[in-house]
Amino acid sequence: MGLFGGRKTVFVDADVLVVGGGMAGCGATYESRYWGRDLKIVCVEKANIQRSGAVAQGLYAINCYMGMQWNENQPEDHVRYARNDLMGLVREDLGYDIARHVDGTVHKFEEWGLPIMRDPKTGQYQREGKWQIMIHGESYKPIVAEAARKSATEVYNRIMVTHLLMDTTKANRVAGAVGFNVRTGDFHVFRAKAVIVAAGGASHIFKPRAVGEGMGRTWYAPWSSASAYGLPIEVGAKMTQMENRIVLTRFKDGYGPVGAYFLHLKTYTQNGYGEEYEKRWYDDTKALVGDYVDRHPVPTCLRNHALLREVAAGRGPIRMVTKEAFQDPHKETVGWENFLGMTIGQAVVWASQNIDPKFTNPELTTSEPYVMGSHATCSGAWASGPEDCAPAEYQWGYNRMMTVEGLFGAGDAIGGSAHKFSSGSFTEGRIAGKAAVKYVNDLKNAQPQVSDEEVRSLQKTIYQPLENYRVGRNEIVAGSVSPSYLLPIHGLQRLEKIMDEYVGGISTIYMTNGKLLERGLELLAMLKEDMNQMGAEDLHQLQRVWELHHRLLASESVTRHTLFREETRWPGYYYRGDHPRLDDENWHCFTLSRYDRRSGEWAMDKAPVYHIVD
Ligand SMILES: Cc1cc2nc3c(=O)[nH]c(=O)nc-3n(C[C@H](O)[C@H](O)[C@H](O)COP(=O)(O)OP(=O)(O)OC[C@H]3O[C@@H](n4cnc5c(N)ncnc54)[C@H](O)[C@@H]3O)c2cc1C
């Protein structure tokens, strides 16, 4: 069978194309329909929208809810909180925009059937913390997906989008996307007036703690494959804060979340000798970051920093003190339910290691780094802000439009706006959907055009790894190993090793410097060259190849941003050994990058941080 033998090409025309049917993609699809009653709204998802994305297995808390109806918090409070946690650097316009709309989103979730716990005394939503409310969220994703499915003209499941298409009539304007069906192999060409990228964050950029058979056990979903970054980077969209990778303190080996434990069960941590240790590192941290250590709550990265220092001083393991809280039967139930509704694997790990948190304080550890834009971190695309509150410098078009015309983003895809989580990502999807519909309506008849030549060339490129395998398998020396192709798993492991050892992963305890980063870039360039030799045995492996392609682009971006920012802004996330301190005088700014796929060059820049909330 030839390269395209037996495979159909499916052409789809859309007004708004949503790439990724996770939280942000569902929000974008829902809202696009609201404002674009007669438009063709298409959502394309590489898994099945019913259970796809980071919320697939359910959540136990919605981490972004203001509670304005009960005067609990105002949007400005959330901006202050996110700014503090990100050591001063957030796009306050974007964060404010989400915060002012997020409550309406959560109320819709409840209307659609999501059970939200209520405080029996007040009747208000049960708070887990200042920003979090507790839910019975095993079916969170199917509930949200139903709203998107009913809003979309069509949902295409099992299609991995590999590349964006550019307009032939106007430079720097998007015209659609291409990809393939991971079950049938059919080639899909989506011609669209506006594209919203909502393809989630990135795991497996850095080597995970769990390797071998355990490598699927990561904190962020293993299928979050950096498409949200790879797709826009390749067409020249500017990225921001890509160095701001996140490291999570989590229960060891199962990555079970700690939020409900700290906030609701009021558990706390100790070193291996039963001592409180965070205060011990106050002076050390102050010397690195100055007054940021005095902020309340203590920024997430600085709490990691104290844990790492304590372990390096030889006083590990760090444990969560659960024995006291678990004596209360209510708290014990909440502790277990927290995992059963969200991270069942942690309960299984504890069972397998004979850990009953009522009698044994379980260990905590820090994860490998992840790249995302919706948690206590804000990597992603540089987006135009809301018309009414974004400073002029942050406005060049429609809300949430990237620096490529007609290309929008939401959720993990958009940089600068941390702490949006599931509800904020859905809300940002809604914001992007509304803006994309306005953009499409304003286009009138000036529709973007797709080049047949570009489509044919991409089709050949996308399926080439199958051909490489078909030819190269004649030289197989053992198993499926052949000297004439590289399998995606080997490429992935090579990428993770480079990022781990040179860009500040777990092996170096998150330490890097200019020399290491430059060497890392050389090795990444070699891996990039070898990507032409990728071999895919079947469609599953072909998907892995294109996931690796997106991960590699995102990794290069992370490395270049880390090299560009000559300071250590977030100790506990990563350290620049050659610039160990926070430097507000020179680096109280956003970092920006733009990749030129023709020359392979990256242009780096700074953008000012405007504080619009006092
Ligand atoms: C372990 C864990 C715990 C969390 N806990 C909480 C919590 O308690 N509370 C809370 O509010 N939030 C929590 N979050 C955060 C929340 O899940 C994310 O903020 C949110 O899902 C981000 O939304 P998104 O749409 O950007 O990404 P996702 O929801 O991950 O959606 C991305 C979608 O894009 C699809 N996709 C990816 N690549 C492609 C491609 N190339 N082509 C087509 N489709 C593609 C994916 O399959 C996926 O469906 C947690 C996340 C994790 C992983």
The ligand as an SDF file (V2000), in Angstrom:
LIG
                    3D

 53 58  0  0  0  0  0  0  0  0999 V2000
   -4.1280   16.1140   38.1960 C   0  0  0  0  0  0  0  0  0  0  0  0
   -4.8410   17.4010   37.9560 C   0  0  0  0  0  0  0  0  0  0  0  0
   -5.5750   17.9760   38.9660 C   0  0  0  0  0  0  0  0  0  0  0  0
   -6.2600   19.1540   38.7650 C   0  0  0  0  0  0  0  0  0  0  0  0
   -7.0160   19.6310   39.7740 N   0  0  0  0  0  0  0  0  0  0  0  0
   -7.8470   20.6750   39.5520 C   0  0  0  0  0  0  0  0  0  0  0  0
   -8.8040   21.0310   40.5350 C   0  0  0  0  0  0  0  0  0  0  0  0
   -8.8840   20.4320   41.6020 O   0  0  0  0  0  0  0  0  0  0  0  0
   -9.6350   22.0650   40.2470 N   0  0  0  0  0  0  0  0  0  0  0  0
   -9.5850   22.7530   39.0710 C   0  0  0  0  0  0  0  0  0  0  0  0
  -10.4000   23.6610   38.8690 O   0  0  0  0  0  0  0  0  0  0  0  0
   -8.6700   22.4370   38.1250 N   0  0  0  0  0  0  0  0  0  0  0  0
   -7.8120   21.4100   38.3230 C   0  0  0  0  0  0  0  0  0  0  0  0
   -6.9000   21.0230   37.3590 N   0  0  0  0  0  0  0  0  0  0  0  0
   -6.6460   21.9380   36.2190 C   0  0  0  0  0  0  0  0  0  0  0  0
   -7.5830   21.7840   35.0320 C   0  0  0  0  0  0  0  0  0  0  0  0
   -7.7430   20.4470   34.7230 O   0  0  0  0  0  0  0  0  0  0  0  0
   -6.9800   22.5440   33.8420 C   0  0  0  0  0  0  0  0  0  0  0  0
   -6.7390   23.8620   34.2490 O   0  0  0  0  0  0  0  0  0  0  0  0
   -7.8890   22.5890   32.6250 C   0  0  0  0  0  0  0  0  0  0  0  0
   -8.2960   21.2970   32.2540 O   0  0  0  0  0  0  0  0  0  0  0  0
   -7.1890   23.2570   31.4390 C   0  0  0  0  0  0  0  0  0  0  0  0
   -8.0920   23.3350   30.3780 O   0  0  0  0  0  0  0  0  0  0  0  0
   -7.6230   23.2180   28.8380 P   0  0  0  0  0  0  0  0  0  0  0  0
   -8.8480   23.1960   28.0040 O   0  0  0  0  0  0  0  0  0  0  0  0
   -6.5780   24.2330   28.5630 O   0  0  0  0  0  0  0  0  0  0  0  0
   -6.8990   21.7990   28.7390 O   0  0  0  0  0  0  0  0  0  0  0  0
   -7.6200   20.3220   28.7580 P   0  0  0  0  0  0  0  0  0  0  0  0
   -8.8240   20.3570   29.6120 O   0  0  0  0  0  0  0  0  0  0  0  0
   -6.5210   19.3960   29.1050 O   0  0  0  0  0  0  0  0  0  0  0  0
   -8.0750   20.1460   27.2490 O   0  0  0  0  0  0  0  0  0  0  0  0
   -7.1920   20.0210   26.1540 C   0  0  0  0  0  0  0  0  0  0  0  0
   -7.8780   19.1650   25.0910 C   0  0  0  0  0  0  0  0  0  0  0  0
   -7.1640   19.2520   23.8520 O   0  0  0  0  0  0  0  0  0  0  0  0
   -7.1030   17.9610   23.2660 C   0  0  0  0  0  0  0  0  0  0  0  0
   -5.9430   17.9580   22.3530 N   0  0  0  0  0  0  0  0  0  0  0  0
   -4.6410   18.0420   22.7010 C   0  0  0  0  0  0  0  0  0  0  0  0
   -3.8780   18.0630   21.5990 N   0  0  0  0  0  0  0  0  0  0  0  0
   -4.7130   18.0000   20.5330 C   0  0  0  0  0  0  0  0  0  0  0  0
   -4.4960   17.9890   19.1400 C   0  0  0  0  0  0  0  0  0  0  0  0
   -3.2700   18.0820   18.6240 N   0  0  0  0  0  0  0  0  0  0  0  0
   -5.5720   17.8670   18.3200 N   0  0  0  0  0  0  0  0  0  0  0  0
   -6.8310   17.7900   18.8450 C   0  0  0  0  0  0  0  0  0  0  0  0
   -7.0820   17.8070   20.1650 N   0  0  0  0  0  0  0  0  0  0  0  0
   -6.0280   17.9300   21.0030 C   0  0  0  0  0  0  0  0  0  0  0  0
   -6.9610   17.0320   24.4460 C   0  0  0  0  0  0  0  0  0  0  0  0
   -7.2950   15.7080   24.1330 O   0  0  0  0  0  0  0  0  0  0  0  0
   -7.9120   17.6890   25.4450 C   0  0  0  0  0  0  0  0  0  0  0  0
   -9.2180   17.2200   25.3250 O   0  0  0  0  0  0  0  0  0  0  0  0
   -6.1920   19.8310   37.5160 C   0  0  0  0  0  0  0  0  0  0  0  0
   -5.4430   19.2570   36.4780 C   0  0  0  0  0  0  0  0  0  0  0  0
   -4.7910   18.0360   36.6960 C   0  0  0  0  0  0  0  0  0  0  0  0
   -4.0370   17.3960   35.5740 C   0  0  0  0  0  0  0  0  0  0  0  0
  1  2  1  0
  2  3  1  0
  2 52  2  0
  3  4  2  0
  4  5  1  0
  4 50  1  0
  5  6  2  0
  6  7  1  0
  6 13  1  0
  7  8  2  0
  7  9  1  0
  9 10  1  0
 10 11  2  0
 10 12  1  0
 12 13  2  0
 13 14  1  0
 14 15  1  0
 14 50  1  0
 15 16  1  0
 16 17  1  0
 16 18  1  0
 18 19  1  0
 18 20  1  0
 20 21  1  0
 20 22  1  0
 22 23  1  0
 23 24  1  0
 24 25  2  0
 24 26  1  0
 24 27  1  0
 27 28  1  0
 28 29  2  0
 28 30  1  0
 28 31  1  0
 31 32  1  0
 32 33  1  0
 33 34  1  0
 33 48  1  0
 34 35  1  0
 35 36  1  0
 35 46  1  0
 36 37  1  0
 36 45  1  0
 37 38  2  0
 38 39  1  0
 39 40  1  0
 39 45  2  0
 40 41  1  0
 40 42  2  0
 42 43  1  0
 43 44  2  0
 44 45  1  0
 46 47  1  0
 46 48  1  0
 48 49  1  0
 50 51  2  0
 51 52  1  0
 52 53  1  0
M  END
$$$$
